[in-house]
Amino acid sequence: MSMPNTILELWRDIRSLVFPECCMVCGGHITPSMNGICPRCRLDIPLTNYWLTDNNPSKECFDGLVPVYRGSSFFFYKGNSLWRTLIHRFKYGGMWQIAYNLGVWYGAELKASTLYDDVDIIIPLPLHPIKSILRGYNQSRYLAEGIAKMLGATVDSSAIRRTRNNPSQARLKRGERWESVDNLFRVTKPERLRGKHILIVDDVLTTGATLYNCMLAIHTAVPDARISFATLAVTQRISHI
């Protein structure tokens, strides 16, 4: 279960009185108003700027596979990068606050682009309940809440379910990733999604196999919905699937 924004903000205020704020990327001292990232790291982040245009490599990798209304990724997922390490910290290290803060930053950029102004519902890419329990939370949920705060949209984590606990994608080859996610998602509450602009949120876009299957499940169950996606990061060598 997620922490309401008001409780989150109260916790941050209390924590800042006891512990000095540190940049979540480099560890340098910052003020609470910097939202966890110092100015230097904000300048160093390898941004894609994909959210500024309707056509970009992240969105184009799904061309001809499933109708995508909008699609973007925030920064490049580079090897040996502090930003890549940051994703690992919030994904496997229990530091969900990082995901939320990055979601707020990403959401502000999506809002400023005006291409995502009419998003109605934001759906975090679902985890299987077993994996969610083992990890402690779904990191995409906190990304989604940060983005939703800036777009003024609703987060819905129950309209779509993951049907099985498939193996970790990171350990699979490209072809095996596609086989492992076939028919992986089911829309359980299509009435919530009909006629809506839906934004699916995930952490990293690599082959796109999991995201594709989620979007396909929605398109099949609710063909009148507009489907968009936003991933926090994308591999630099992404190409057409």
C-alpha positions, 0 to 999 in steps of 0.5 A: 500500500502506498503512502499518501502524499500528505504523510510522505511530505510530513515525513520528509519535513520531520526527517529533514529536522533530524538528518541533513538532506543529501542528494540521492545521486551524489550524496552532497548536501542539499535543501529540502526544496531541491526534492532530493537532487542537487543542481549539479546532478540535475545538469549531469543527468543524461536526459532523452527529451523524448517527452517533447515530441510525439515521435521518438525512438521509445514510442517508435519501437512499438510501431505496427505492434499496438496502437500507442497514443503517446510514449516517452522515456526520461533518461538513458540507462547507461552502464556504470552510471550513477543514474543506473545505480539509482534505479537499482537502489529504489528497485531492489534496495527499498529506497522507494522515496527515490522513485517518487521524487524522480516521478515528480520531476518526470511528471513536471516535464510531461506537464510542461510538454503539454502532450500529456495534459489530458491523461485520465488514469495512470497505471503502474506496470503490475508486479505479481503479488508474490514478487511485490511481497518479496520486494516490499512494494512495486517501484512503478507505483511510486513513479506513477504517484509522483507523475500523477501529482504533477499531471493531476491524474488518478493512479489505478493499481487494480484495473490490470493484473499480472497473471503469473510470476514470470522469471526476472527479465534481466536474466533472459535473452531477448527472445526468451523475454518475449516468450516469458511475457506472452499473455502475462496481463489481464484487464480485470476492471475494463469499465474503469478504462473505457474511453480514457487516456491511460498512461502506463508507467514503468522503470526501464524500457529495454526490449519492450516485451513486458510493456507491449504485452500490457498495452496489448491486453488493454487494447484488446479489452478496451479498444476505445481507450487511448494508451500511452506510456512513460518509462523512467529510463531507456537503453541507448541502443533501443531499436525497432522490436 
